[in-house]
Structures are given as C-alpha cells and as structure tokens.
C-alpha cells in the first residue's frame, strides 16, 4: 500500500528486519534483471490475473459483507498487540474492499469490546454493560481494522498498485515460485511508497508468501508474511494461517513473530448497513 503514517504500530506488529539507515529495496540482483527484461510488465499482469482468479478474488464482488472468526496472537513482542496478553480471539466483519468494518473481542479482559470503522471514521463501544457507541479518532482502530483486511484480501488489495513487474523465479524449500513485484510511482525504492514481492506458487498459482517494506515506520524496514492452509469458501481461497516472520527472516529456519488465524468464514451474516453507521456530527 502507499506509505501509511499508522504503520508505526505495524512495525512492532510485524517486525521485521532492519538494514541500517539505507532505504531498503526488495529487489535482489536477480529480481532486478527480471524486472528490467523486455515484456516484464505484460508478464506480471498475466501472472497477477492468473493468481487473482486462482484465489477466486473475482467472487468478492458477489457479497455485501464477510465475517471472520479470527484470532491474532504474538509469540514475541507481546506488548505490540492491541490486546492484553499479546492477542485475542475476535469476530471481524467487513464490506469487501471498503473502509467499513466491525470487530468484537470474544475473550479475555477486553471481551465484549467493539471497534468500528465507517468511511474511515472510527468508533468504539466499551465492553461495559449499557455502553453506547462513541465516535472518536482512534489510531489503533484506523490501523488494525484495515491491516487485518489487507492480509485477508491481499490478492484483491494488491490490484490497487499501478506498477507490476515480473520478478523472476525462485525455489524455496523445494517449491518453485514466480515473483510478482508491485509498487507505486516507480520501481526504485522511495520514501513515499512501499514495495511488495508476492511469491506465487508455480503449481497452485496461490500466494504462499509476501515480502514488503514499511516506509511509514523506518526506511530500512522489511517484513515477510507466510500464508498456509488455504480453504475454499464460496469459491474464494481463504488463508487459514498467516505467520509473520521475524526479527530475522530465514526461510530455511523460520522464526515466527506474529500469527493470524481464520477459524471460520461466513458471507452476508451481517447487513452492510450495520457496518456503515451514520457518524453523529
């Protein structure tokens, strides 16, 4: 996504690896050669279209809302979690590919707490009995609800990037991947925009992992999320497990920092209007 001032929270939530003060660049020497090769853009667009359809991302438009039985757990740096103890189970509801969302905590000290986002306006409802919705600017709500959605709907969200290049091929732990490089404005690293490298499984055409920069936090920061356990629900491939690696990224000996899990998915369980309440002026 474009550089986001709220990504300061995401740094601790994802970590990541640091490369000193230098502006990080996901492009390896091999990737640069593939990116600069004739026809790279056309090849990337074909690959993205194949990946998009393999994920069933075209079917998101068939549904007004989606609800996830979700959990977010930190195995390290638990203080970075928005929940006491480093994580919680929750229900997440979204209007697909829109800034309208709702989260309810299901366990722990925050059980019953509700967060909402409607047209980028944030609101909160305390767990205390009789509490009412209160509209207020909340950095955590404005960060976390879109962030979870971005990971859950990556094949759809990455289509927003105007620049796509084919980044070549790579083998990791015996699996072959085609790399899709995506960014904004220019291929070159820049302070204002992030870079993404999607590793698309050559056999399944699904995204197995994604590398990304986090410019809004630190110009040298990069992160990696590994997807696994895809399950087809209503024709859409839903990742059941998303492991964020860190602080050192090593695919042969992965160290898990942050785990997101999907335990269930339902479509149109909640009315779209419930996710789009009117803000009191």
C-alpha positions as CSV (number, residue, x, y, z in Angstrom):
1,X,0.0,0.0,0.0
2,X,1.1,3.6,-0.1
3,X,3.1,5.0,2.7
4,X,0.9,5.0,5.8
5,X,1.6,7.1,8.9
6,X,-0.1,4.5,11.0
7,X,2.4,1.8,10.1
8,X,4.4,2.7,13.3
9,X,2.1,0.2,15.0
10,X,2.6,-2.3,12.3
11,X,6.4,-2.2,12.7
12,X,6.1,-3.8,16.1
13,X,3.3,-6.0,15.0
14,X,5.2,-7.4,12.1
15,X,8.9,-6.8,12.5
16,X,10.9,-7.2,10.7
17,X,14.4,-6.9,9.8
18,X,16.5,-3.9,9.8
19,X,19.1,-2.8,7.2
20,X,20.6,0.2,9.0
21,X,19.9,3.6,7.6
22,X,19.8,2.7,3.9
23,X,16.5,2.8,2.1
24,X,15.6,-0.8,1.8
25,X,14.9,-2.4,-1.6
26,X,13.2,-5.7,-2.0
27,X,14.7,-6.2,-5.5
28,X,17.6,-8.6,-5.4
29,X,20.2,-8.6,-8.3
30,X,18.3,-11.5,-9.9
31,X,14.9,-9.8,-9.4
32,X,16.2,-6.5,-11.0
33,X,17.3,-8.4,-14.1
34,X,13.9,-9.9,-14.5
35,X,12.1,-6.6,-13.8
36,X,14.2,-4.8,-16.4
37,X,13.8,-7.5,-19.0
38,X,11.5,-6.8,-22.1
39,X,7.9,-7.7,-21.5
40,X,8.2,-7.8,-17.7
41,X,5.1,-5.6,-17.2
42,X,2.9,-7.7,-19.5
43,X,4.2,-10.9,-18.0
44,X,3.4,-9.6,-14.5
45,X,-0.1,-8.6,-15.4
46,X,-0.8,-12.0,-16.9
47,X,0.6,-13.6,-13.7
48,X,-1.5,-11.4,-11.5
49,X,-4.6,-12.2,-13.4
50,X,-3.9,-15.9,-13.1
51,X,-3.3,-15.5,-9.4
52,X,-6.4,-13.3,-8.9
53,X,-8.6,-15.9,-10.5
54,X,-6.9,-18.9,-8.7
55,X,-7.7,-17.1,-5.4
56,X,-11.3,-16.6,-6.5
57,X,-10.8,-12.9,-5.8
58,X,-13.3,-12.0,-8.6
59,X,-16.1,-13.5,-6.4
60,X,-15.7,-11.0,-3.6
61,X,-18.0,-8.7,-5.5
62,X,-20.8,-11.2,-5.0
63,X,-21.1,-10.4,-1.3
64,X,-22.0,-7.3,0.7
65,X,-20.2,-8.4,3.8
66,X,-17.9,-11.1,5.1
67,X,-17.4,-12.2,8.8
68,X,-14.3,-14.0,10.0
69,X,-13.9,-16.0,13.2
70,X,-10.4,-14.7,13.7
71,X,-7.5,-14.6,16.2
72,X,-4.4,-12.5,16.4
73,X,-1.5,-13.8,18.6
74,X,2.0,-12.5,19.2
75,X,4.6,-15.1,20.0
76,X,7.2,-12.4,20.6
77,X,7.0,-8.7,21.4
78,X,3.6,-9.2,23.0
79,X,3.5,-5.6,24.1
80,X,2.9,-4.7,20.5
81,X,-0.5,-6.4,20.4
82,X,-3.6,-4.2,20.8
83,X,-4.9,-6.7,23.3
84,X,-3.7,-7.5,26.9
85,X,-1.6,-10.7,26.9
86,X,-0.5,-10.4,23.3
87,X,-3.6,-11.5,21.5
88,X,-7.3,-12.4,21.4
89,X,-10.0,-14.2,19.6
90,X,-12.5,-12.0,17.8
91,X,-15.1,-11.7,15.1
92,X,-14.2,-9.4,12.2
93,X,-16.7,-8.2,9.7
94,X,-16.0,-6.2,6.5
95,X,-17.6,-4.7,3.5
96,X,-15.2,-6.3,1.0
97,X,-12.6,-3.8,-0.3
98,X,-14.2,-0.8,1.5
99,X,-13.3,1.2,4.6
100,X,-16.2,-0.2,6.6
101,X,-15.5,-2.7,9.4
102,X,-16.5,-4.1,12.8
103,X,-14.6,-6.1,15.4
104,X,-15.8,-7.7,18.6
105,X,-13.4,-9.2,21.1
106,X,-14.5,-12.7,22.3
107,X,-12.2,-13.4,25.2
108,X,-10.0,-12.0,28.0
109,X,-10.1,-8.7,29.8
110,X,-11.4,-6.9,26.7
111,X,-14.2,-9.4,25.9
112,X,-17.2,-7.5,24.5
113,X,-15.2,-4.5,23.3
114,X,-16.3,-3.4,19.9
115,X,-14.3,-1.4,17.4
116,X,-15.8,0.1,14.2
117,X,-14.7,1.9,11.1
118,X,-17.2,3.6,8.8
119,X,-15.9,5.6,5.8
120,X,-12.6,6.0,7.7
121,X,-14.3,7.4,10.8
122,X,-13.5,5.3,13.9
123,X,-15.8,4.4,16.8
124,X,-15.7,2.3,19.9
125,X,-18.1,0.6,22.2
126,X,-16.8,-0.4,25.6
127,X,-17.4,-3.9,27.0
128,X,-19.2,-2.5,30.0
129,X,-22.9,-3.2,30.0
130,X,-25.0,-0.4,28.7
131,X,-22.2,1.3,26.9
132,X,-23.0,3.2,23.7
133,X,-21.1,3.7,20.5
134,X,-18.7,6.7,20.7
135,X,-17.2,8.3,17.7
136,X,-13.6,9.4,18.2
137,X,-10.3,9.4,16.4
138,X,-8.5,6.2,17.4
139,X,-5.2,5.4,15.8
140,X,-5.3,1.7,16.7
141,X,-8.8,1.2,15.2
142,X,-7.8,3.1,12.0
143,X,-4.7,1.0,11.7
144,X,-5.7,-2.5,12.8
145,X,-9.0,-3.0,11.0
146,X,-7.6,-2.1,7.5
147,X,-4.4,-4.1,8.2
148,X,-6.2,-7.3,9.0
149,X,-8.3,-6.8,5.9
150,X,-5.2,-6.2,3.8
151,X,-3.7,-9.5,4.8
152,X,-7.0,-11.4,4.4
153,X,-7.8,-10.0,1.0
154,X,-4.3,-9.5,-0.4
155,X,-5.0,-10.7,-4.0
156,X,-7.8,-8.1,-4.2
157,X,-6.0,-5.3,-2.4
158,X,-2.7,-5.6,-4.3
159,X,-4.6,-4.8,-7.5
160,X,-4.5,-1.2,-6.3
161,X,-0.8,-1.0,-7.1
162,X,-0.3,0.7,-10.6
163,X,3.2,-0.8,-11.1
164,X,3.6,-4.5,-11.5
165,X,6.7,-6.3,-12.8
166,X,7.7,-9.9,-13.2
167,X,10.5,-10.5,-10.6
168,X,11.7,-13.8,-12.0
169,X,11.6,-17.3,-10.4
170,X,12.9,-18.7,-7.1
171,X,12.9,-22.0,-5.3
172,X,12.3,-22.1,-1.5
173,X,12.3,-25.4,0.4
174,X,11.8,-27.4,-2.8
175,X,8.9,-25.2,-4.0
176,X,9.1,-23.2,-7.2
177,X,7.7,-19.6,-7.2
178,X,7.2,-16.8,-9.7
179,X,7.7,-13.4,-8.2
180,X,5.4,-10.5,-8.7
181,X,6.8,-7.2,-7.8
182,X,4.3,-4.4,-7.1
183,X,4.7,-0.8,-6.1
184,X,3.6,2.8,-6.9
185,X,5.2,5.6,-8.9
186,X,8.5,3.9,-9.9
187,X,10.4,0.6,-9.5
188,X,13.1,2.3,-7.5
189,X,12.9,2.5,-3.7
190,X,11.3,5.7,-2.4
191,X,10.3,7.1,0.9
192,X,6.7,7.7,0.0
193,X,5.7,4.3,-1.3
194,X,6.1,0.7,-0.3
195,X,7.3,-2.2,-2.3
196,X,5.8,-5.7,-2.4
197,X,7.1,-9.0,-3.7
198,X,4.5,-11.7,-3.9
199,X,5.8,-15.3,-4.2
200,X,3.2,-17.1,-6.3
201,X,3.3,-20.9,-6.2
202,X,4.1,-22.1,-9.7
203,X,1.8,-25.1,-9.2
204,X,-1.2,-23.8,-7.3
205,X,-0.9,-20.1,-8.5
206,X,-1.7,-19.1,-4.9
207,X,0.3,-16.6,-2.9
208,X,2.5,-18.5,-0.4
209,X,4.4,-15.6,1.0
210,X,4.7,-11.8,0.6
211,X,7.7,-9.6,1.4
212,X,7.1,-5.9,1.9
213,X,8.7,-2.6,3.0
214,X,7.3,-0.5,5.8
215,X,8.2,3.0,4.8
216,X,5.9,4.7,7.3
217,X,8.0,3.3,10.1
218,X,11.6,3.2,9.0
219,X,13.0,3.5,5.5
220,X,15.1,0.4,6.2
221,X,12.4,-2.0,7.5
222,X,11.1,-5.0,5.6
223,X,8.8,-7.8,6.6
224,X,7.5,-11.2,5.5
225,X,4.2,-13.0,5.9
226,X,3.8,-16.7,5.1
227,X,0.4,-18.0,4.0
228,X,-0.8,-21.6,4.6
229,X,-3.8,-23.8,4.9
230,X,-5.9,-22.2,2.2
231,X,-9.6,-23.3,2.3
232,X,-12.1,-22.6,-0.5
233,X,-15.2,-20.9,0.9
234,X,-17.9,-20.0,-1.7
235,X,-15.3,-20.2,-4.4
236,X,-12.8,-17.9,-2.6
237,X,-9.4,-19.2,-1.3
238,X,-9.2,-18.1,2.3
239,X,-5.8,-18.3,4.1
240,X,-6.4,-20.0,7.5
241,X,-2.9,-19.3,8.8
242,X,-0.7,-16.2,8.3
243,X,2.7,-16.3,10.0
244,X,4.7,-13.1,10.2
245,X,8.5,-13.9,10.4
246,X,11.0,-12.0,12.5
247,X,13.1,-10.5,13.7
248,X,15.5,-12.3,11.3
249,X,14.0,-13.6,8.1
250,X,15.2,-17.1,7.3
251,X,13.0,-19.3,5.1
252,X,15.1,-22.4,6.0
253,X,14.7,-21.9,9.7
254,X,11.7,-19.6,10.2
255,X,11.2,-17.8,13.5
256,X,7.5,-16.8,14.0
257,X,6.8,-13.4,15.4
258,X,3.1,-12.9,14.9
259,X,0.3,-15.4,14.0
260,X,-3.1,-14.6,12.5
261,X,-5.6,-17.4,12.1
262,X,-9.0,-17.8,10.5
263,X,-11.3,-20.4,12.2
264,X,-14.4,-19.7,10.2
265,X,-15.9,-17.6,7.4
266,X,-19.5,-16.5,6.7
267,X,-20.8,-14.3,4.0
268,X,-23.7,-11.8,4.4
269,X,-24.1,-12.8,8.0
270,X,-24.4,-9.1,8.9
271,X,-26.2,-6.4,6.9
272,X,-24.0,-3.9,5.1
273,X,-25.8,-1.1,6.8
274,X,-24.7,-2.3,10.2
275,X,-21.1,-1.7,9.1
276,X,-21.9,1.7,7.8
277,X,-23.5,3.6,10.7
278,X,-24.0,7.3,10.3
279,X,-21.5,9.5,12.2
280,X,-23.0,11.9,14.6
281,X,-21.8,15.4,13.8
